[in-house]
Amino acid sequence: MTDTLVPPDHPAGTGSVVLDPSSPIDGICEAAVARLKERLPPRVQIEDFPAKPDDYDFEGYEAAALVIYEGSDFDRAGLRGEQGMAEELRLTVVLLVRSLRGANGAYGLLRDIRTSLHGVSLAGSTGMRPVKCHLDSARDGVYQYQFAFAGQLPAVPVKSGVAMPRTFERR
């Protein structure tokens, strides 16, 4: 979210700054984890990507689905003017699994991940769209897939005044 700034002479406020501590990235990642927990089988451990991935262990589970923010692209202001842009946010679900086929296999879980997030709005984004799915590694009996999704959010600047369209300007 962006900060809400109200100038001192504005009728709606006292000039104070109201900070919204939540991040759109956190909101989308949390919503993706919640959605996957609703839709994937209980044999899959679902959580945010760990702070120490080398120490991660999904013992006791058939698979793990880990959600991480991959990055964003921003469009040029275009028709929306300087006040707003579209931010295309990319989210990746990393799937760790011990087999490829069968009830506990990667192929079925990859389908379940796609159908869980495809077209779903997360924390105010446009419907998520699948972008890429690929095998990242296979070692020590664990297959690691990465499934990337993208969705858009509005991106607006934080200024010291009320953000208004620059429709009527004098030169």
Residue pairs with C-beta under 8 A, 6 or more apart in sequence:
1 20
1 22
1 23
1 24
2 20
2 156
2 157
2 158
3 17
3 18
3 19
3 20
3 158
4 17
4 18
4 20
5 17
5 158
5 159
5 160
5 161
5 162
6 12
6 13
6 14
6 15
6 16
6 18
6 162
7 13
7 15
7 160
7 161
7 162
8 14
8 15
10 162
24 87
24 89
24 123
24 124
24 153
25 69
25 89
27 122
27 123
27 124
28 69
28 89
28 91
28 122
28 123
28 125
28 151
28 153
29 48
29 67
29 68
29 69
29 91
30 123
31 122
31 123
32 67
32 91
32 93
32 117
32 122
32 128
32 149
33 46
33 47
33 48
33 67
35 116
35 117
35 120
35 122
36 44
36 46
36 65
36 67
36 93
36 113
36 116
36 117
37 46
38 116
39 112
39 115
39 116
40 46
40 65
40 109
40 112
40 113
40 116
41 112
43 61
43 62
43 63
43 104
44 61
44 62
44 63
44 64
44 65
44 109
45 58
45 61
45 63
45 64
45 65
46 64
46 65
46 66
46 67
47 64
47 66
47 67
48 66
48 67
48 68
49 66
49 67
49 68
49 94
50 56
50 66
56 64
56 66
56 96
58 64
58 96
62 97
62 98
62 104
63 95
63 96
63 97
63 98
63 104
63 106
63 109
64 94
64 95
64 96
64 97
65 93
65 94
65 95
65 109
65 113
66 93
66 94
66 95
66 96
67 91
67 92
67 93
67 94
68 91
68 92
68 94
69 89
69 90
69 91
69 92
70 90
70 91
70 92
70 148
71 89
71 90
72 87
72 88
72 89
72 90
73 87
73 88
73 90
74 85
74 86
74 87
74 88
74 155
75 85
75 86
75 88
76 85
77 83
77 84
77 85
80 86
81 165
81 166
82 157
82 166
83 156
83 157
83 163
83 164
83 165
83 166
84 154
84 155
84 156
85 154
85 155
85 156
86 152
86 153
86 154
86 155
87 152
87 153
87 154
87 155
88 150
88 151
88 152
89 125
89 150
89 151
89 152
89 153
90 131
90 148
90 149
90 150
91 122
91 128
91 148
91 149
91 150
91 151
92 146
92 147
92 148
92 149
93 113
93 117
93 146
93 147
93 149
94 136
94 144
94 145
94 146
94 147
95 106
95 109
95 110
95 113
95 143
95 144
95 145
95 146
95 147
96 142
96 143
96 144
97 104
97 105
97 106
97 109
97 142
97 143
97 145
98 104
98 141
98 142
98 143
99 105
99 106
99 143
100 106
100 107
100 143
101 107
101 108
102 108
106 143
106 145
110 133
110 145
110 147
113 147
114 130
114 133
114 147
117 128
117 130
117 149
118 127
118 128
118 129
118 130
118 149
119 127
119 128
119 129
120 127
120 128
121 127
121 128
121 151
122 128
122 151
124 153
125 151
125 152
125 153
126 151
126 152
126 153
127 151
128 149
128 150
128 151
129 149
129 150
129 151
130 147
130 148
130 149
131 148
131 149
131 150
132 146
132 147
132 148
133 145
133 146
133 147
133 148
134 145
134 146
135 143
135 144
135 145
136 144
136 145
136 146
137 143
137 144
138 144
156 163
157 163
